[in-house]
């Protein structure tokens, strides 16, 4: 399973950078000659005064919007809510699925930010196998709920919202033999009424299923007989070009671009250059994608050598590789990527033990 964010952040805070580890000057950025081994430097740190870091837990996704707001799921063990912070670190809105009185929410997970700042979130009622998409307005006001109705039992893990308001949802089917713990991958396009409009078959679905059935450690957590981290710890996000992008968690992240009609328009892989790394998060902005890779099986001591950040265009062409990400004052959880300024926002812990945002740029 992916390392707890608090442990990771704390370990990074304790690391002291060594000047001898600096890399050489980056080469020019181009499709044919991408920049390599570039460095990031913190240019600003914003303290979130309302969020002490004690017992802090955050879960993917972490998101931002075009207006510079950040969206975090923090303290999820206390309440499954999403907090919206402005660029100054002040909370602007709270999205609380537990406030929906007629839903009896047990869990809330992945979410997507709409163009108008509204939120769509996967929600699961207690004592039910149903799953819902709950929609909030940009100020946190509850707007609507929709039960997903694919026509079979399934468990969704990620969603992305198309400009039309329809959703791409990816997860696993639960209608296999109940004696078999391994479930089949599932991706579908759903209407705003929850109807399955089209099931999308991805090229690696069969391979992922076979790997999970065989107990392959690439997709089955250590010590478990079942599970599928390629899907469970994947990602999904909508892009300005109208497509949604789905990431499968392999060492070389596998990315699918899916159109609103359910057509797979592109498949590519993002290789960290080291089989010991796996993707932790994905951010899509403009015509670029940033994927953060983390050294697998890292438990206690975490250093910048354990984190790699890759930037590609939306056709998969490599643009830049950043090594030694996650220095002592940067943090390692990627919240936002701004390609116009080549700026990255990370979630960190301040010296006085509050959560904070660090803004980093190439240097």
HELIX and SHEET records of a PDB file:
HELIX    1   1 UNK A    5  UNK A   14  1                                  10    
HELIX    2   2 UNK A   19  UNK A   21  5                                   3    
HELIX    3   3 UNK A   97  UNK A   99  5                                   3    
HELIX    4   4 UNK A  205  UNK A  213  1                                   9    
HELIX    5   5 UNK A  229  UNK A  232  1                                   4    
HELIX    6   6 UNK A  304  UNK A  306  5                                   3    
SHEET    1   A 5 UNK A  35  UNK A  38  0                                        
SHEET    2   A 5 UNK A 318  UNK A 323  1                                        
SHEET    3   A 5 UNK A 307  UNK A 313 -1                                        
SHEET    4   A 5 UNK A 288  UNK A 295 -1                                        
SHEET    5   A 5 UNK A 277  UNK A 285 -1                                        
SHEET    1   B 4 UNK A  40  UNK A  52  0                                        
SHEET    2   B 4 UNK A 354  UNK A 362 -1                                        
SHEET    3   B 4 UNK A 343  UNK A 349 -1                                        
SHEET    4   B 4 UNK A 333  UNK A 338 -1                                        
SHEET    1   C 4 UNK A  58  UNK A  64  0                                        
SHEET    2   C 4 UNK A  70  UNK A  74 -1                                        
SHEET    3   C 4 UNK A  81  UNK A  85 -1                                        
SHEET    4   C 4 UNK A  91  UNK A  96 -1                                        
SHEET    1   D 4 UNK A 105  UNK A 113  0                                        
SHEET    2   D 4 UNK A 119  UNK A 125 -1                                        
SHEET    3   D 4 UNK A 132  UNK A 136 -1                                        
SHEET    4   D 4 UNK A 142  UNK A 147 -1                                        
SHEET    1   E 4 UNK A 154  UNK A 161  0                                        
SHEET    2   E 4 UNK A 167  UNK A 173 -1                                        
SHEET    3   E 4 UNK A 184  UNK A 190 -1                                        
SHEET    4   E 4 UNK A 196  UNK A 199 -1                                        
SHEET    1   F 4 UNK A 235  UNK A 238  0                                        
SHEET    2   F 4 UNK A 244  UNK A 248 -1                                        
SHEET    3   F 4 UNK A 252  UNK A 258 -1                                        
SHEET    4   F 4 UNK A 264  UNK A 271 -1                                        
END                                                                             
